[in-house]
Amino acid sequence: MNTIQTDQPTIDFICRQLSQIKKTLEEKKDIFNELLSAKDAEAYMHVSKRYLQTLRDRQELAFIQRGQLILYRKSELDRWLAEHEVKITKR
């Protein structure tokens, strides 16, 4: 195994670059983890396939479509659920 000798400023620079790459990859991972298939969205929202399609047709729920593939952002599903939450008031 070969050993490379370098000065401390170069090592610090490399560490900063690696940290930035790690941060960028973690941010990108969050974007893709947030996307749910239609089947996963149905399960997450506890609704039928038909009702989810109705929400799309009424333009009540944003979605991403690529050909026949339909994806939903989890944050969009959470927004819709929050808007339709029934608040209970104590008497």
C-alpha positions as CSV (number, residue, x, y, z in Angstrom):
1,M,0.0,0.0,0.0
2,N,1.4,3.4,-1.0
3,T,1.4,6.3,1.4
4,I,0.8,9.9,0.3
5,Q,2.2,12.7,2.3
6,T,0.6,16.1,2.2
7,D,0.3,19.2,4.3
8,Q,-2.5,20.0,6.8
9,P,-4.2,22.7,4.6
10,T,-4.7,20.2,1.8
11,I,-6.1,17.6,4.3
12,D,-8.4,20.2,5.7
13,F,-9.6,21.2,2.1
14,I,-10.3,17.5,1.3
15,C,-12.2,17.1,4.5
16,R,-14.4,20.1,3.8
17,Q,-15.0,18.9,0.2
18,L,-16.0,15.5,1.5
19,S,-18.4,17.0,4.1
20,Q,-20.0,19.1,1.4
21,I,-20.5,16.0,-0.8
22,K,-22.0,14.1,2.1
23,K,-24.4,16.9,2.8
24,T,-25.5,17.2,-0.8
25,L,-26.1,13.4,-1.0
26,E,-28.1,13.4,2.2
27,E,-30.3,16.3,0.8
28,K,-30.9,14.4,-2.5
29,K,-31.7,11.2,-0.6
30,D,-34.5,13.1,1.3
31,I,-36.0,14.3,-2.0
32,F,-36.3,10.7,-3.3
33,N,-37.4,9.2,0.0
34,E,-40.3,11.7,0.0
35,L,-41.7,10.3,-3.2
36,L,-44.4,7.7,-2.9
37,S,-45.9,5.4,-5.5
38,A,-49.7,5.5,-6.0
39,K,-50.0,2.3,-4.0
40,D,-47.9,3.6,-1.2
41,A,-49.9,6.9,-1.2
42,E,-53.1,4.9,-0.9
43,A,-51.8,3.0,2.1
44,Y,-50.3,6.1,3.7
45,M,-53.6,8.0,3.4
46,H,-55.9,5.0,4.0
47,V,-57.8,5.7,0.9
48,S,-58.8,3.6,-2.1
49,K,-57.1,3.7,-5.5
50,R,-60.3,5.2,-7.0
51,Y,-60.5,8.0,-4.4
52,L,-56.8,8.9,-4.9
53,Q,-57.6,9.2,-8.6
54,T,-60.6,11.3,-7.9
55,L,-58.4,13.7,-5.9
56,R,-56.0,13.9,-8.9
57,D,-58.9,14.5,-11.3
58,R,-60.3,17.3,-9.1
59,Q,-56.8,18.8,-8.9
60,E,-57.0,18.6,-5.1
61,L,-53.7,16.7,-4.9
62,A,-50.5,17.5,-6.7
63,F,-48.7,14.6,-8.3
64,I,-45.8,13.8,-10.6
65,Q,-46.4,11.8,-13.8
66,R,-43.9,10.2,-16.1
67,G,-45.7,8.1,-18.6
68,Q,-47.9,5.8,-16.6
69,L,-45.9,6.2,-13.4
70,I,-47.6,8.4,-10.9
71,L,-45.7,9.6,-7.8
72,Y,-46.8,11.8,-4.9
73,R,-44.7,13.8,-2.5
74,K,-45.3,12.8,1.1
75,S,-45.4,16.5,2.1
76,E,-48.3,17.0,-0.4
77,L,-50.2,14.1,1.1
78,D,-49.6,15.5,4.6
79,R,-50.8,18.9,3.5
80,W,-54.0,17.5,2.1
81,L,-54.6,15.4,5.2
82,A,-54.1,18.4,7.4
83,E,-56.5,20.5,5.4
84,H,-59.2,17.9,5.8
85,E,-58.6,17.2,9.5
86,V,-61.7,17.7,11.6
87,K,-60.9,19.7,14.7
88,I,-62.6,18.7,18.0
89,T,-63.6,21.5,20.3
90,K,-64.1,20.7,24.0
91,R,-67.4,21.7,25.5
